[in-house]
């Protein structure tokens, strides 16, 4: 079987529910997770145990935000999906994070989840020179 949009949506739903066991059902034995934050930039997790730990860390990092899915597509053994997180702080200010994941599939399972996110900052404060 090949990955389908319906199955990829199930993965997204498991992510929104923070269901680590279900998330790992989608991953291959040689899976890789490239997180959207970390020291590389991002942090890369390899293998089922590390990827599970990476998922757990990432879900904790985004705790307090409400997750929303977005558009997705699959072409052959590759795919992508958009997502966003939002929360309102004590002062009523809305905070949003937008991102996307690029995937590599083996059959109907995910081998690589490579995540990217947009972050807040003043583009006018870019260094010059």
LOTITI-669902 format. One line per field, with one value per residue: residue number from 1; residue in one letter; x, y, z of N, C-alpha, C, O, CB in turn. Coordinates in pm, 1 decimal. Glycine has a CB too. Example, Ala and Ser with C-alpha at 12.3 -4.5 7.8 and 13.67 -1.06 7.14 Angstrom:
% LOTITI-669902
n	(1 / 2);
res	(A / S);
neast	(1319.0 / 1285.0);
nnorth	(-569.0 / -225.0);
nup	(780.0 / 708.0);
caeast	(1230.0 / 1367.0);
canorth	(-450.0 / -106.0);
caup	(780.0 / 714.0);
ceast	(1320.0 / 1290.0);
cnorth	(-330.0 / 3.0);
cup	(780.0 / 787.0);
oeast	(1423.6 / 1340.9);
onorth	(-331.9 / 113.8);
oup	(846.5 / 803.9);
cbeast	(1130.8 / 1408.4);
cbnorth	(-447.3 / -59.8);
cbup	(904.6 / 572.5);
% end
This chain:
% LOTITI-669902
n	(1 / 2 / 3 / 4 / 5 / 6 / 7 / 8 / 9 / 10 / 11 / 12 / 13 / 14 / 15 / 16 / 17 / 18 / 19 / 20 / 21 / 22 / 23 / 24 / 25 / 26 / 27 / 28 / 29 / 30 / 31 / 32 / 33 / 34 / 35 / 36 / 37 / 38 / 39 / 40 / 41 / 42 / 43 / 44 / 45 / 46 / 47 / 48 / 49 / 50 / 51 / 52 / 53 / 54 / 55 / 56 / 57 / 58 / 59 / 60 / 61 / 62 / 63 / 64 / 65 / 66 / 67 / 68 / 69 / 70 / 71 / 72 / 73 / 74 / 75 / 76 / 77 / 78 / 79 / 80 / 81 / 82 / 83 / 84 / 85 / 86 / 87 / 88 / 89 / 90 / 91 / 92 / 93 / 94 / 95 / 96 / 97 / 98 / 99 / 100 / 101 / 102 / 103 / 104 / 105 / 106 / 107 / 108 / 109 / 110 / 111 / 112 / 113 / 114 / 115 / 116 / 117 / 118 / 119 / 120 / 121 / 122 / 123 / 124 / 125 / 126 / 127 / 128 / 129);
res	(X / X / X / X / X / X / X / X / X / X / X / X / X / X / X / X / X / X / X / X / X / X / X / X / X / X / X / X / X / X / X / X / X / X / X / X / X / X / X / X / X / X / X / X / X / X / X / X / X / X / X / X / X / X / X / X / X / X / X / X / X / X / X / X / X / X / X / X / X / X / X / X / X / X / X / X / X / X / X / X / X / X / X / X / X / X / X / X / X / X / X / X / X / X / X / X / X / X / X / X / X / X / X / X / X / X / X / X / X / X / X / X / X / X / X / X / X / X / X / X / X / X / X / X / X / X / X / X / X);
neast	(83.9 / 36.3 / 109.6 / -168.0 / -377.4 / -577.2 / -472.7 / -245.5 / -374.4 / -479.7 / -245.2 / -187.0 / -405.9 / -352.9 / -125.5 / -234.7 / -383.8 / -186.0 / -98.1 / 126.4 / 174.8 / 4.8 / 109.3 / 361.2 / 290.4 / 271.1 / 527.8 / 834.6 / 1078.0 / 1335.0 / 1309.0 / 1322.9 / 1321.4 / 1320.0 / 1324.9 / 1161.7 / 1278.6 / 1574.3 / 1925.7 / 2065.8 / 2032.1 / 1729.3 / 1665.6 / 1780.3 / 1639.0 / 1689.5 / 1579.6 / 1343.4 / 1317.4 / 1450.3 / 1306.4 / 1050.6 / 1104.5 / 1178.5 / 933.3 / 782.0 / 919.7 / 879.9 / 601.4 / 565.2 / 702.0 / 533.3 / 316.2 / 10.7 / -65.8 / -313.9 / -363.7 / -390.0 / -472.2 / -380.1 / -355.8 / -251.4 / -37.7 / 48.4 / 293.0 / 398.4 / 654.6 / 680.1 / 569.2 / 381.6 / 267.3 / 73.0 / 55.5 / -62.3 / -28.9 / -195.9 / -252.8 / -399.3 / -274.7 / -254.1 / -304.4 / -475.0 / -360.0 / -308.0 / -114.6 / 60.1 / 186.8 / 315.5 / 366.4 / 527.6 / 549.0 / 771.1 / 762.3 / 895.9 / 800.1 / 764.4 / 599.8 / 296.5 / 385.7 / 569.7 / 890.7 / 1064.3 / 1013.3 / 1023.3 / 1038.2 / 938.9 / 915.5 / 757.1 / 872.9 / 828.6 / 946.8 / 1121.1 / 1160.0 / 1286.1 / 1493.0 / 1710.6 / 2055.7 / 2300.2 / 2549.2);
nnorth	(-119.4 / 230.5 / 555.3 / 755.8 / 1049.6 / 1040.1 / 867.1 / 1013.8 / 1232.5 / 1106.5 / 1065.5 / 1333.6 / 1391.3 / 1220.3 / 1350.0 / 1597.6 / 1502.1 / 1423.9 / 1159.2 / 941.1 / 662.8 / 596.2 / 769.5 / 652.3 / 418.9 / 489.2 / 518.3 / 410.4 / 147.0 / 249.7 / 523.5 / 886.9 / 1196.4 / 1529.5 / 1792.6 / 2112.7 / 2294.5 / 2347.8 / 2266.2 / 2250.7 / 2419.9 / 2311.0 / 1975.7 / 1652.2 / 1334.5 / 989.5 / 664.1 / 446.6 / 472.4 / 717.2 / 890.6 / 874.6 / 992.3 / 1245.8 / 1330.2 / 1342.3 / 1545.0 / 1760.6 / 1788.7 / 1863.2 / 2104.4 / 2263.9 / 2279.6 / 2404.7 / 2541.8 / 2546.9 / 2311.4 / 2317.1 / 2164.7 / 2169.1 / 2224.7 / 1946.5 / 1735.7 / 1458.7 / 1304.7 / 1042.7 / 893.1 / 1100.2 / 1380.3 / 1658.6 / 1872.6 / 2138.7 / 2325.2 / 2476.0 / 2650.7 / 2798.1 / 3032.5 / 3223.4 / 3473.2 / 3583.0 / 3853.8 / 3877.0 / 3870.2 / 3725.2 / 3450.5 / 3298.9 / 3022.4 / 2907.8 / 2638.3 / 2372.5 / 2034.7 / 1814.0 / 1504.5 / 1172.7 / 869.5 / 517.3 / 282.5 / 274.0 / 407.1 / 642.9 / 748.7 / 969.1 / 1266.3 / 1593.2 / 1893.8 / 2238.5 / 2578.0 / 2899.9 / 3185.8 / 3447.4 / 3780.5 / 4087.2 / 4182.2 / 4407.5 / 4436.6 / 4301.7 / 4212.2 / 4433.3 / 4482.2);
nup	(0.0 / -61.1 / 80.3 / 167.1 / 136.7 / 327.1 / 520.9 / 595.5 / 705.8 / 930.7 / 1074.4 / 1132.0 / 1296.3 / 1512.8 / 1602.3 / 1687.2 / 1897.4 / 2063.4 / 2079.9 / 2132.8 / 2101.0 / 1886.8 / 1689.5 / 1647.6 / 1522.6 / 1259.4 / 1170.4 / 1012.0 / 1083.6 / 1056.6 / 1096.0 / 1075.7 / 1238.3 / 1188.7 / 1377.1 / 1412.7 / 1577.9 / 1773.0 / 1809.6 / 1567.3 / 1304.2 / 1457.2 / 1565.5 / 1503.5 / 1509.5 / 1518.1 / 1435.5 / 1601.6 / 1888.7 / 1948.6 / 1778.9 / 1887.2 / 2135.9 / 2042.8 / 1928.3 / 2163.5 / 2304.1 / 2126.4 / 2123.8 / 2390.1 / 2385.3 / 2235.6 / 2400.6 / 2532.4 / 2311.8 / 2056.2 / 1808.1 / 1455.6 / 1150.7 / 799.9 / 446.2 / 240.8 / 43.8 / -165.6 / -359.0 / -527.9 / -343.5 / -168.9 / 28.5 / 167.0 / 430.2 / 568.4 / 873.9 / 1180.3 / 1493.2 / 1767.9 / 2032.7 / 2295.9 / 2499.5 / 2849.4 / 2834.9 / 2625.1 / 2374.4 / 2060.1 / 1971.2 / 1714.6 / 1531.2 / 1233.2 / 1010.2 / 821.0 / 713.8 / 556.4 / 402.5 / 366.3 / 235.1 / 289.3 / 140.9 / 309.2 / 528.4 / 732.7 / 671.2 / 692.7 / 868.1 / 826.4 / 965.3 / 952.0 / 1063.2 / 1083.9 / 1247.4 / 1494.1 / 1463.4 / 1402.7 / 1084.2 / 1003.9 / 1179.1 / 1089.6 / 1063.5 / 922.7 / 667.2);
caeast	(0.0 / 103.3 / 52.1 / -282.4 / -409.9 / -657.9 / -382.2 / -164.0 / -463.7 / -486.1 / -122.1 / -207.1 / -501.7 / -280.2 / -38.4 / -318.0 / -426.3 / -63.0 / -103.6 / 257.6 / 165.4 / -55.0 / 206.0 / 468.7 / 236.2 / 288.1 / 669.7 / 914.3 / 1178.1 / 1453.2 / 1252.7 / 1399.3 / 1242.0 / 1397.2 / 1239.1 / 1169.0 / 1357.4 / 1686.6 / 2059.8 / 2136.1 / 1906.8 / 1647.2 / 1734.8 / 1747.2 / 1621.0 / 1698.1 / 1537.4 / 1213.2 / 1324.4 / 1482.6 / 1196.0 / 943.7 / 1148.6 / 1168.3 / 791.8 / 740.6 / 977.9 / 817.7 / 465.4 / 577.6 / 746.8 / 416.4 / 205.2 / -62.6 / -112.1 / -412.3 / -310.9 / -481.5 / -414.5 / -390.6 / -349.2 / -148.4 / -33.5 / 138.9 / 330.7 / 489.6 / 696.0 / 702.8 / 449.2 / 396.6 / 144.7 / 81.0 / -6.5 / -45.1 / -62.1 / -233.9 / -298.6 / -419.8 / -211.1 / -334.4 / -338.9 / -564.0 / -285.6 / -303.8 / 17.4 / 44.7 / 303.7 / 277.3 / 475.3 / 499.5 / 629.4 / 801.2 / 767.0 / 935.9 / 722.2 / 793.3 / 465.4 / 200.4 / 446.4 / 655.7 / 1032.2 / 1121.8 / 927.7 / 1115.5 / 948.3 / 983.4 / 817.2 / 778.5 / 884.8 / 807.4 / 1065.0 / 1109.9 / 1247.2 / 1362.5 / 1606.3 / 1813.0 / 2188.1 / 2347.0 / 2693.0);
canorth	(0.0 / 359.5 / 656.4 / 828.6 / 1171.3 / 1002.4 / 813.5 / 1125.4 / 1309.2 / 1030.8 / 1098.7 / 1468.6 / 1383.8 / 1162.0 / 1456.6 / 1691.8 / 1434.3 / 1392.1 / 1014.4 / 891.2 / 524.3 / 599.3 / 831.9 / 559.1 / 318.8 / 540.3 / 535.9 / 292.5 / 112.9 / 335.6 / 657.6 / 1007.1 / 1315.9 / 1653.6 / 1887.8 / 2251.1 / 2372.4 / 2273.4 / 2323.0 / 2226.5 / 2443.0 / 2191.2 / 1859.0 / 1532.1 / 1212.3 / 874.5 / 537.5 / 453.2 / 522.7 / 859.3 / 963.9 / 883.9 / 1093.7 / 1373.9 / 1366.1 / 1379.3 / 1676.1 / 1862.6 / 1808.9 / 1939.5 / 2238.5 / 2336.0 / 2267.6 / 2528.3 / 2590.7 / 2463.2 / 2270.0 / 2308.7 / 2108.6 / 2252.0 / 2152.4 / 1843.8 / 1667.1 / 1343.5 / 1271.4 / 929.4 / 860.7 / 1227.3 / 1456.3 / 1775.3 / 1920.9 / 2264.4 / 2321.2 / 2596.8 / 2647.4 / 2930.1 / 3046.2 / 3360.6 / 3489.5 / 3644.8 / 3990.3 / 3870.8 / 3871.4 / 3598.8 / 3404.8 / 3195.4 / 2961.8 / 2839.0 / 2553.2 / 2265.7 / 1912.6 / 1739.9 / 1362.9 / 1066.0 / 751.4 / 382.3 / 224.6 / 360.6 / 452.2 / 761.0 / 726.7 / 1096.7 / 1382.5 / 1706.1 / 2002.9 / 2377.3 / 2670.6 / 3043.9 / 3240.8 / 3591.1 / 3865.4 / 4207.3 / 4168.8 / 4531.3 / 4428.0 / 4214.6 / 4275.5 / 4487.0 / 4480.4);
caup	(0.0 / -61.8 / 168.8 / 111.9 / 210.6 / 442.7 / 623.2 / 643.1 / 794.5 / 1055.9 / 1144.9 / 1184.7 / 1407.1 / 1625.4 / 1652.7 / 1762.0 / 2020.8 / 2138.0 / 2098.4 / 2091.1 / 2052.9 / 1752.7 / 1599.2 / 1615.2 / 1430.1 / 1123.3 / 1140.4 / 977.1 / 1184.2 / 1037.7 / 1082.0 / 1108.6 / 1265.7 / 1192.7 / 1447.0 / 1364.5 / 1673.8 / 1827.4 / 1801.9 / 1439.4 / 1376.7 / 1464.4 / 1619.2 / 1427.1 / 1587.7 / 1427.1 / 1494.5 / 1668.3 / 2025.8 / 1944.3 / 1716.3 / 1988.2 / 2231.8 / 1973.5 / 1922.0 / 2298.2 / 2332.6 / 2042.0 / 2173.4 / 2514.6 / 2346.6 / 2184.6 / 2495.7 / 2553.1 / 2182.2 / 1987.8 / 1678.1 / 1341.8 / 1029.3 / 681.3 / 319.8 / 227.6 / -84.6 / -179.1 / -495.3 / -518.6 / -206.7 / -98.7 / 58.6 / 252.9 / 493.6 / 641.1 / 1005.2 / 1260.7 / 1635.6 / 1818.1 / 2171.2 / 2340.2 / 2630.2 / 2955.7 / 2793.5 / 2510.6 / 2247.4 / 1987.9 / 1927.5 / 1612.6 / 1469.2 / 1110.5 / 965.1 / 726.1 / 722.7 / 434.5 / 436.8 / 276.2 / 270.7 / 242.0 / 143.6 / 377.7 / 653.8 / 724.0 / 702.5 / 734.5 / 895.3 / 828.8 / 1002.8 / 943.3 / 1117.7 / 1078.3 / 1382.3 / 1505.4 / 1470.4 / 1320.4 / 966.9 / 995.8 / 1270.6 / 1032.8 / 1065.9 / 796.3 / 653.2);
ceast	(87.5 / 36.2 / -60.9 / -303.6 / -492.0 / -569.2 / -293.5 / -246.3 / -479.0 / -361.6 / -135.5 / -302.4 / -435.3 / -185.7 / -118.8 / -364.9 / -308.4 / -55.3 / 25.1 / 251.9 / 110.5 / 41.1 / 311.6 / 420.3 / 254.6 / 433.9 / 736.4 / 1015.0 / 1301.3 / 1414.0 / 1349.0 / 1299.6 / 1338.0 / 1305.0 / 1261.6 / 1240.7 / 1470.6 / 1818.5 / 2125.0 / 2123.8 / 1811.6 / 1729.1 / 1687.9 / 1745.4 / 1615.9 / 1661.3 / 1414.3 / 1219.7 / 1352.9 / 1368.6 / 1080.9 / 978.7 / 1139.3 / 1024.4 / 743.5 / 793.1 / 908.9 / 675.3 / 467.1 / 616.6 / 627.7 / 295.3 / 140.7 / -112.9 / -216.6 / -361.4 / -421.3 / -405.4 / -430.6 / -388.4 / -235.8 / -150.8 / 67.9 / 166.6 / 436.6 / 523.7 / 729.8 / 569.3 / 480.7 / 261.3 / 173.7 / 12.8 / 12.2 / -83.4 / -103.1 / -272.0 / -315.9 / -360.7 / -303.4 / -380.7 / -429.9 / -494.5 / -281.3 / -160.9 / -3.9 / 181.5 / 252.1 / 395.0 / 431.2 / 592.9 / 649.8 / 822.7 / 831.3 / 865.6 / 787.1 / 660.3 / 370.9 / 252.5 / 542.3 / 797.9 / 1095.3 / 1010.5 / 1023.0 / 1032.6 / 1016.5 / 874.8 / 859.1 / 780.9 / 865.2 / 941.2 / 1046.7 / 1210.3 / 1332.8 / 1484.3 / 1717.8 / 1948.5 / 2226.1 / 2496.8 / 2736.4);
cnorth	(124.5 / 452.3 / 727.5 / 956.3 / 1140.1 / 951.6 / 924.7 / 1214.6 / 1239.2 / 1056.4 / 1237.6 / 1470.4 / 1323.8 / 1265.2 / 1554.8 / 1632.6 / 1398.9 / 1243.8 / 950.8 / 749.1 / 520.4 / 661.4 / 731.2 / 446.0 / 360.4 / 538.1 / 402.6 / 264.6 / 202.7 / 482.8 / 767.0 / 1120.5 / 1433.1 / 1761.4 / 2029.2 / 2343.3 / 2284.1 / 2338.7 / 2316.0 / 2335.7 / 2325.5 / 2082.8 / 1739.2 / 1412.7 / 1095.9 / 746.0 / 555.8 / 512.4 / 672.1 / 940.4 / 978.5 / 991.9 / 1233.7 / 1421.6 / 1414.5 / 1518.9 / 1786.4 / 1892.2 / 1888.2 / 2084.2 / 2324.0 / 2326.0 / 2404.4 / 2592.0 / 2493.9 / 2436.6 / 2265.5 / 2249.6 / 2207.0 / 2165.1 / 2050.3 / 1790.4 / 1554.0 / 1326.1 / 1161.7 / 897.7 / 984.9 / 1295.1 / 1573.4 / 1809.2 / 2052.0 / 2246.7 / 2456.2 / 2567.6 / 2787.8 / 2920.9 / 3193.5 / 3372.7 / 3561.9 / 3786.0 / 3993.9 / 3875.2 / 3731.7 / 3570.0 / 3290.1 / 3149.2 / 2887.0 / 2754.7 / 2453.1 / 2149.3 / 1858.9 / 1595.4 / 1281.0 / 940.6 / 624.3 / 308.6 / 323.0 / 409.2 / 568.2 / 721.3 / 854.4 / 1199.1 / 1498.5 / 1832.6 / 2139.3 / 2465.9 / 2814.7 / 3095.3 / 3391.2 / 3662.1 / 3982.0 / 4197.6 / 4294.9 / 4532.7 / 4339.0 / 4285.7 / 4325.1 / 4471.8 / 4367.7);
cup	(0.0 / 38.9 / 94.9 / 193.3 / 335.3 / 555.5 / 679.3 / 736.5 / 928.8 / 1140.2 / 1207.9 / 1303.0 / 1531.0 / 1686.8 / 1737.5 / 1894.5 / 2110.9 / 2172.4 / 2045.1 / 2037.1 / 1910.8 / 1652.2 / 1554.3 / 1525.0 / 1284.6 / 1076.8 / 1103.7 / 1088.3 / 1175.7 / 1024.4 / 1128.9 / 1131.5 / 1276.8 / 1249.3 / 1395.0 / 1461.9 / 1724.8 / 1792.7 / 1664.8 / 1333.9 / 1358.5 / 1530.8 / 1540.3 / 1520.0 / 1489.7 / 1500.6 / 1581.3 / 1808.7 / 2028.6 / 1885.0 / 1814.7 / 2090.9 / 2170.0 / 1962.2 / 2059.0 / 2334.9 / 2253.6 / 2088.0 / 2303.7 / 2484.9 / 2303.3 / 2276.9 / 2517.4 / 2425.2 / 2128.1 / 1847.0 / 1574.2 / 1223.8 / 914.5 / 557.5 / 320.8 / 85.4 / -78.2 / -326.9 / -487.7 / -374.5 / -125.0 / -71.9 / 148.0 / 314.4 / 564.5 / 775.9 / 1073.5 / 1405.1 / 1674.9 / 1965.3 / 2199.3 / 2479.8 / 2728.4 / 2919.0 / 2671.1 / 2376.0 / 2188.9 / 1944.1 / 1830.4 / 1563.8 / 1346.7 / 1065.4 / 861.5 / 754.0 / 582.7 / 476.0 / 325.8 / 326.1 / 218.5 / 253.8 / 210.0 / 513.4 / 627.9 / 762.2 / 755.4 / 752.7 / 918.9 / 846.6 / 994.7 / 1001.4 / 1096.8 / 1221.2 / 1378.3 / 1516.6 / 1377.0 / 1205.8 / 949.4 / 1086.6 / 1218.9 / 1035.9 / 927.4 / 788.9 / 577.2);
oeast	(198.1 / -78.6 / -50.5 / -253.4 / -477.4 / -587.8 / -269.2 / -193.9 / -490.2 / -370.3 / -99.4 / -280.8 / -458.6 / -167.5 / -76.5 / -383.5 / -327.8 / -11.0 / 32.8 / 317.4 / 163.4 / 53.6 / 347.0 / 501.5 / 253.9 / 461.2 / 700.8 / 1035.3 / 1365.3 / 1477.8 / 1440.6 / 1205.5 / 1425.8 / 1218.7 / 1367.3 / 1261.5 / 1462.7 / 1821.9 / 2233.2 / 2224.8 / 1814.8 / 1849.7 / 1568.7 / 1837.5 / 1545.6 / 1705.8 / 1384.9 / 1135.3 / 1287.8 / 1337.0 / 1020.2 / 893.8 / 1097.5 / 995.9 / 673.0 / 719.6 / 882.1 / 633.5 / 379.7 / 569.6 / 623.1 / 184.0 / 209.1 / -193.1 / -208.7 / -321.1 / -531.4 / -288.6 / -487.9 / -416.1 / -137.0 / -252.1 / 160.0 / 75.7 / 550.0 / 434.6 / 799.6 / 470.1 / 592.1 / 155.9 / 284.1 / -76.7 / 91.9 / -158.4 / -51.0 / -316.5 / -254.6 / -391.9 / -416.3 / -484.4 / -459.0 / -561.1 / -254.7 / -94.3 / -76.9 / 277.2 / 155.5 / 510.4 / 315.4 / 701.1 / 557.9 / 893.1 / 822.6 / 870.7 / 855.8 / 615.0 / 365.1 / 175.0 / 589.3 / 822.4 / 1171.4 / 925.2 / 1094.7 / 963.9 / 1134.7 / 756.3 / 977.6 / 701.2 / 882.5 / 1036.8 / 966.7 / 1331.3 / 1439.1 / 1570.2 / 1809.3 / 1955.2 / 2188.3 / 2563.8 / 2856.3);
onorth	(124.3 / 431.1 / 755.8 / 968.8 / 1206.9 / 988.3 / 928.4 / 1266.4 / 1306.2 / 1067.8 / 1256.9 / 1544.0 / 1370.9 / 1268.3 / 1591.4 / 1705.0 / 1349.5 / 1207.0 / 911.8 / 718.1 / 449.8 / 611.2 / 725.8 / 383.1 / 275.3 / 554.0 / 297.0 / 347.9 / 229.0 / 558.1 / 744.4 / 1138.5 / 1435.5 / 1814.4 / 2060.7 / 2460.5 / 2161.4 / 2454.5 / 2372.3 / 2342.2 / 2253.1 / 2098.1 / 1725.4 / 1391.8 / 1102.8 / 722.1 / 665.7 / 594.8 / 746.3 / 1048.2 / 1085.2 / 1072.7 / 1328.6 / 1539.4 / 1515.0 / 1600.8 / 1893.8 / 2007.9 / 1972.0 / 2176.2 / 2443.6 / 2359.8 / 2506.7 / 2685.2 / 2373.3 / 2528.6 / 2216.9 / 2281.5 / 2314.8 / 2045.3 / 2066.0 / 1798.6 / 1554.4 / 1332.1 / 1185.9 / 877.5 / 976.2 / 1270.5 / 1586.6 / 1778.7 / 2074.2 / 2163.5 / 2539.3 / 2474.6 / 2885.6 / 2817.3 / 3278.2 / 3293.1 / 3597.3 / 3832.0 / 4101.5 / 3883.2 / 3633.6 / 3656.2 / 3195.4 / 3226.3 / 2811.3 / 2795.0 / 2448.8 / 2165.4 / 1858.1 / 1567.5 / 1314.9 / 908.9 / 625.0 / 276.7 / 440.2 / 447.1 / 588.3 / 667.8 / 850.3 / 1216.8 / 1501.9 / 1874.8 / 2153.7 / 2434.4 / 2847.9 / 3053.5 / 3454.9 / 3608.7 / 3976.8 / 4204.1 / 4289.9 / 4619.9 / 4304.0 / 4406.5 / 4265.3 / 4451.2 / 4350.4);
oup	(53.9 / 77.8 / -24.5 / 305.0 / 437.7 / 671.5 / 800.0 / 835.1 / 1031.5 / 1262.4 / 1324.0 / 1399.3 / 1642.3 / 1808.5 / 1847.2 / 1992.3 / 2222.0 / 2281.2 / 1928.6 / 1937.6 / 1824.9 / 1540.5 / 1436.5 / 1457.1 / 1195.6 / 957.8 / 1156.0 / 1176.6 / 1277.5 / 950.7 / 1208.0 / 1054.2 / 1363.0 / 1179.3 / 1340.4 / 1430.5 / 1719.9 / 1751.0 / 1647.7 / 1263.7 / 1259.0 / 1549.8 / 1512.9 / 1598.9 / 1388.9 / 1612.8 / 1628.2 / 1844.3 / 2102.2 / 1935.4 / 1823.6 / 2128.5 / 2236.3 / 1983.8 / 2069.0 / 2390.0 / 2307.3 / 2090.8 / 2325.7 / 2551.8 / 2332.1 / 2236.8 / 2520.0 / 2428.9 / 2151.5 / 1775.8 / 1600.2 / 1201.1 / 930.9 / 564.1 / 392.6 / 15.8 / 3.6 / -409.7 / -446.2 / -292.0 / -23.9 / -140.5 / 198.7 / 258.5 / 614.2 / 790.7 / 1029.9 / 1434.9 / 1621.3 / 2014.6 / 2134.3 / 2568.3 / 2694.5 / 2966.9 / 2618.7 / 2272.8 / 2258.3 / 1886.6 / 1859.8 / 1556.6 / 1356.1 / 1080.5 / 820.0 / 810.5 / 500.7 / 573.1 / 207.8 / 444.9 / 116.4 / 363.8 / 172.8 / 601.3 / 515.9 / 870.3 / 852.1 / 665.7 / 1018.9 / 753.6 / 1025.9 / 991.2 / 1092.4 / 1305.1 / 1274.4 / 1572.9 / 1283.6 / 1227.9 / 887.6 / 1073.5 / 1293.5 / 1013.2 / 826.7 / 890.1 / 555.4);
cbeast	(-94.9 / 101.6 / 160.8 / -411.5 / -485.8 / -761.2 / -294.8 / -109.2 / -602.3 / -501.3 / -0.1 / -259.3 / -625.1 / -201.3 / 30.7 / -438.6 / -504.0 / -55.5 / -228.1 / 353.9 / 76.3 / -187.6 / 273.1 / 528.2 / 88.2 / 234.7 / 741.4 / 987.3 / 1219.4 / 1532.0 / 1123.1 / 1502.3 / 1156.0 / 1452.5 / 1264.6 / 1029.9 / 1268.5 / 1684.8 / 2146.4 / 2086.3 / 1839.9 / 1598.1 / 1708.3 / 1847.6 / 1490.5 / 1840.3 / 1650.4 / 1153.5 / 1431.5 / 1609.6 / 1148.2 / 922.0 / 1293.5 / 1229.5 / 707.1 / 790.4 / 1127.0 / 817.4 / 394.8 / 681.8 / 851.2 / 379.7 / 254.4 / 22.7 / 6.6 / -553.7 / -242.8 / -541.3 / -480.2 / -277.9 / -331.1 / -169.6 / 1.3 / 77.4 / 383.3 / 616.4 / 815.7 / 795.8 / 344.9 / 453.3 / 87.9 / 16.0 / 53.1 / -130.0 / 58.5 / -350.7 / -198.7 / -571.8 / -79.4 / -254.2 / -212.8 / -660.0 / -142.0 / -398.8 / 107.3 / -40.1 / 381.6 / 234.0 / 535.9 / 514.9 / 561.6 / 927.1 / 626.8 / 1093.5 / 580.4 / 911.1 / 464.2 / 68.4 / 520.5 / 603.4 / 1108.5 / 1226.1 / 830.0 / 1202.8 / 895.3 / 1015.9 / 795.9 / 667.7 / 1021.7 / 718.2 / 1192.9 / 1134.1 / 1162.8 / 1274.5 / 1560.3 / 1776.0 / 2294.4 / 2306.1 / 2759.6);
cbnorth	(0.5 / 421.7 / 758.4 / 739.9 / 1268.9 / 895.6 / 699.6 / 1207.9 / 1328.6 / 880.1 / 1093.0 / 1559.7 / 1299.9 / 1037.1 / 1530.7 / 1733.3 / 1307.8 / 1475.4 / 954.3 / 896.9 / 440.1 / 677.7 / 952.0 / 501.7 / 295.3 / 681.6 / 599.3 / 312.8 / -32.2 / 291.3 / 667.1 / 1043.4 / 1299.9 / 1693.4 / 1882.3 / 2304.1 / 2424.5 / 2131.3 / 2255.0 / 2101.3 / 2573.3 / 2146.6 / 1840.4 / 1509.7 / 1218.5 / 862.8 / 476.5 / 316.0 / 447.8 / 882.2 / 892.4 / 746.2 / 1065.0 / 1363.5 / 1245.4 / 1274.6 / 1675.5 / 1817.9 / 1673.7 / 1874.2 / 2230.3 / 2283.5 / 2208.6 / 2624.7 / 2606.4 / 2531.0 / 2133.3 / 2449.2 / 1973.7 / 2355.1 / 2250.1 / 1728.7 / 1765.4 / 1211.6 / 1397.5 / 956.9 / 768.1 / 1321.0 / 1368.1 / 1896.5 / 1816.1 / 2380.5 / 2206.9 / 2713.6 / 2596.1 / 2988.5 / 2980.9 / 3400.0 / 3566.4 / 3649.5 / 4068.4 / 3981.1 / 3925.4 / 3601.5 / 3360.8 / 3247.2 / 2865.8 / 2939.7 / 2481.6 / 2315.1 / 1805.6 / 1798.4 / 1311.0 / 1048.0 / 763.2 / 310.8 / 88.1 / 286.7 / 335.8 / 876.0 / 677.3 / 1147.0 / 1358.8 / 1712.6 / 1980.6 / 2417.8 / 2644.1 / 3115.7 / 3205.8 / 3624.2 / 3787.1 / 4336.4 / 4142.7 / 4647.1 / 4377.6 / 4173.3 / 4177.3 / 4634.1 / 4480.2);
cbup	(121.7 / -203.3 / 216.4 / 112.8 / 121.2 / 404.1 / 564.6 / 523.6 / 729.0 / 1027.6 / 1048.7 / 1076.0 / 1366.6 / 1580.4 / 1535.5 / 1678.3 / 1986.9 / 2266.7 / 2027.0 / 2207.0 / 2146.5 / 1754.2 / 1667.4 / 1742.8 / 1458.6 / 1114.9 / 1260.4 / 840.9 / 1169.1 / 913.2 / 1159.7 / 994.7 / 1396.3 / 1049.3 / 1598.1 / 1338.5 / 1792.6 / 1777.0 / 1898.8 / 1380.8 / 1329.1 / 1323.4 / 1772.6 / 1311.6 / 1676.5 / 1366.7 / 1576.5 / 1675.4 / 2104.5 / 1864.3 / 1587.6 / 2059.1 / 2278.3 / 1835.6 / 1874.1 / 2400.0 / 2301.3 / 1895.3 / 2194.2 / 2608.2 / 2232.7 / 2048.1 / 2631.1 / 2625.1 / 2082.2 / 1985.0 / 1688.5 / 1305.7 / 994.6 / 676.7 / 203.5 / 330.6 / -198.9 / -116.2 / -573.2 / -596.8 / -209.6 / -181.1 / 123.3 / 173.5 / 593.1 / 560.4 / 1091.2 / 1204.3 / 1723.0 / 1735.7 / 2272.6 / 2338.6 / 2615.9 / 3085.2 / 2764.5 / 2518.1 / 2267.4 / 1865.8 / 2049.2 / 1494.3 / 1569.3 / 999.3 / 1080.9 / 579.9 / 814.2 / 358.8 / 465.5 / 270.8 / 216.8 / 325.9 / 218.2 / 396.7 / 723.3 / 816.3 / 578.2 / 631.3 / 1020.5 / 698.0 / 1143.2 / 796.1 / 1265.1 / 993.5 / 1444.4 / 1626.6 / 1435.4 / 1405.2 / 839.0 / 1029.3 / 1403.6 / 887.7 / 1117.9 / 779.5 / 780.4);
% end
